[in-house]
Amino acid sequence: MSGLGAAVAFAILCVSASPLSAAERYALIVTGASGGTPYAENYETWRARFEAILREDFGYPSGHVVVLSEDADEGRRSTREDVRTAFTELGRLTQDDDVVLVLLMGHGSSFYADAAKFNLVGPDLTAGEWAQLMQLIPGRLVFVNSTGASFPFLERVSGPNRIVVTATDSAFQQYDTVFPELFVSAFADSAADVDKNDRVSIWEAFSYASVGVTDWFEARGRLATERPLMDDTGDGIGSEATSNGPDGELARATFLEPDVPAAASGNAALVAIYERRADIESRLERLKADKANWPPEQYEEQLESLLLELAVVDHELREIP
């Protein structure tokens, strides 16, 4: 690419980058068949904590959080029919720029990809059937299967503009997992915010939980029966948090917390700063995704320019009382 071509490409990049602040966030939390009281209590605790983070800390409107559970007294149940209904409704509500999280907590079973399932109340859905339902979602999809035997979902669900996380890296890892509790905890723990921008990205939450899983097994002197993976390139392969694999760029730029915090909504000047930050992050994401088409020196120049812009905005935010 010539110097002029690179300049034109960057101008297009800046113009076409839609501000992430226009995006809405949605979440579908599914806790499946528990298989016993101890498991049910854990899933209830984790689900309630995560729902509180989304609603109270992140300010999600009531219609933006859908919960399917084993207990019929707590709303819609985690049945095959209600899962399908939830996806249909989200497909109608969401737009191309929106971010939709699907979090599965419970048990799974699989010995090969075509038979991989998440255990619902009643008949299950296979990984392939989950993948078909996700085609109803037009926006960015964050799919987290935090169960044992979740690995085959990685290949089936991965695709463009999707971040897929599994708690295991083998179909034979089918024991109950500690990953979901750690993943949920990441969004309420400042230690997970590695870059100190006051928000926890999907990548940061994945890394936090992955380290926590390793520590949990080591502290007990036990052989690890789960090893989390993430794919956000669409190749269906996945990488560990500590690897140098290709995954992570999209996840680093994806947040469950809205770009403009609910607490800032009444301050027009503060909202404008948050919107500027979201726009810069969007342009950074597009630049990194298009890295292969840039001469190395020009790519580094544009990257440095955007990072400096972002640093200025973050400084402005830190200076606000």
Beta strands, then each sheet from edge to edge (+ up, - down):
strand 1: 25-31
strand 2: 65-68
strand 3: 99-105
strand 4: 108-109
strand 5: 117-118
strand 6: 125-126
strand 7: 140-145
strand 8: 162-166
strand 9: 229-231
sheet 1: 2+ 1+ 3+ 7+ 8+ 9-
sheet 2: 4+ 5- 6+
end
